[in-house]
Amino acid sequence: MTRPDPDLVLQRADRKRLKSEYSALFEDLSALLYQVDPARLNFGINPDEYEPEAGTILPRVMELETASEIESVIREELERWFGGGTRIEKATYEDLGAEVLALLNRYRSSS
């Protein structure tokens, strides 16, 4: 019997913790990525498709204060997940950084 990859098990556990601790923020970030659809994975039936990416982006942006810092993290993570040259057609990385900063600020003001 094949054992699960320990890294995948840890990633799932971390994602579950993030979803629990930052429920609304995690869901909003995942939904934003799904809407922008940088890897063209949105087939209209899989709204949780970007949860793994949200799970690696969220911890890295929680303490950031500028859209450009967040933009850099998003670019790095999407390139790590999907390879270099990942293009965003429905928005720019700059737009995405600004939108994520707005999500973070809403979360921070409600906490």
KAZI-V536315 format. One record per residue. N is the residue number from 1. PSI is psi in whole degrees, 0 to 359 (NA if undefined). D_LAST is the distance of its C-alpha to the last C-alpha in Angstrom with 1 decimal. Layout:
((N	PSI	D_LAST) (N	PSI	D_LAST))
//
This chain:
((1	134	45.1) (2	132	42.7) (3	145	39.7) (4	147	36.3) (5	124	35.4) (6	325	33.2) (7	320	31.1) (8	321	30.4) (9	316	29.5) (10	318	27.0) (11	316	25.5) (12	318	25.1) (13	317	23.6) (14	318	21.1) (15	319	20.3) (16	318	20.0) (17	315	17.5) (18	316	15.4) (19	324	15.6) (20	313	14.6) (21	321	11.7) (22	48	10.3) (23	299	12.1) (24	317	11.3) (25	316	11.0) (26	313	14.2) (27	319	15.9) (28	319	15.3) (29	315	16.7) (30	316	19.5) (31	321	20.4) (32	315	20.5) (33	321	22.9) (34	320	24.8) (35	315	25.3) (36	325	26.4) (37	60	28.4) (38	333	29.5) (39	9	31.8) (40	51	33.1) (41	353	31.9) (42	106	30.8) (43	13	33.6) (44	0	31.7) (45	2	31.7) (46	61	29.4) (47	345	25.8) (48	9	24.5) (49	326	26.9) (50	16	24.4) (51	320	22.2) (52	318	24.1) (53	319	23.5) (54	323	19.8) (55	336	19.8) (56	335	21.5) (57	314	19.8) (58	310	16.1) (59	332	16.5) (60	339	18.6) (61	353	16.3) (62	322	12.9) (63	3	13.9) (64	153	16.2) (65	348	16.3) (66	152	19.2) (67	325	20.3) (68	325	23.5) (69	316	22.0) (70	319	20.1) (71	316	23.4) (72	317	25.3) (73	315	23.2) (74	315	23.5) (75	311	27.2) (76	313	27.8) (77	318	26.1) (78	324	27.8) (79	325	31.1) (80	317	30.7) (81	320	30.2) (82	2	32.7) (83	161	35.0) (84	153	35.7) (85	18	36.0) (86	124	33.4) (87	141	33.4) (88	120	30.8) (89	330	32.8) (90	357	30.3) (91	170	28.3) (92	165	28.7) (93	323	26.7) (94	314	25.8) (95	317	24.5) (96	318	22.5) (97	317	21.0) (98	320	20.0) (99	320	18.5) (100	321	16.5) (101	319	15.2) (102	319	14.3) (103	313	12.4) (104	316	10.5) (105	321	9.9) (106	317	8.7) (107	315	6.2) (108	321	5.3) (109	338	5.6) (110	350	3.8) (111	NA	0.0))
//
